C-alpha cells in the first residue's frame, strides 16, 4: 500500500498530536486537526511533501488553531463537520454522517460521533484499516462530554466499536497512561489491561508515543467500550471526570 501515516508531537500542555497521511507516490499529504501551522509546514518542507487537504474532527482550538495560517500560504480543501460550520468558518467541504470523499484513490467514510462536541465527526478509511477519531475515542478512554449527552457518546462509541477489529485508532492526545490508570480502577482484574499498562509505562518513560491503538485492543481494555448501557457509561464518565 502506497500510503504512510506520520505523527507530529505538538508538545503542548494538552499533549496534542497532528496526524499526516501521505500518498508516497505523489508525495502529497493531508493533515488531521492541525494545532499549529508552523509544525505542519516545517514537516512538509523537511520531507519534501505537499499539503493537499486538511481534515477537522471538531471545532476546539487545539484541533483547528493552525488552519488560518496554513490557508494563508496555499489553496487547500478543508473538510470538517457540517454541524459546526458556524464555529469553523473556513470549512470548504462540510461533511455529515455517511458522507464519502477521496484523497487521491483512497475513499474516506464519515461517521458522526456527537458527545465531546455536538458536531464531532471521525474519518474511517477501510482500505488502510485506519480511523482518525479526534477526541471521541482515546486509548483506554474517551472524550469529555463538553456539549453532548452520555447517551450520545455511548452510541457514538458503539459505532466505533463495531468497526473491523484490525482498524488502527489514531486519536489526537497522549492521554494513554492516565487513562490506563483510571481503567484499572474500573476493571482491576482485567489481565489485558494490566499488561497494557506495563507496556504504556515503558513507552512513556522513554518518551515514546503510545499510539495508534486498535479497535481490538480497545474492546479488550477500554472500560468505556465495555459498558452495557448509557447509564453505565454515564457513571464511569462521571468517575473519570473526578479522577
Helices and strands as residue ranges (DSSP letters): E 3-9, E 17-23, E 28-32, H 37-47, E 50-55, H 61-64, H 67-73, E 77-81, G 82-84, E 93-95, E 100-103, E 106-112, E 121-125, G 126-128, E 130-134, E 137-138, E 141-142, H 150-161, E 168-171, H 176-186, H 191-205, E 213-214, H 215-221, H 230-241
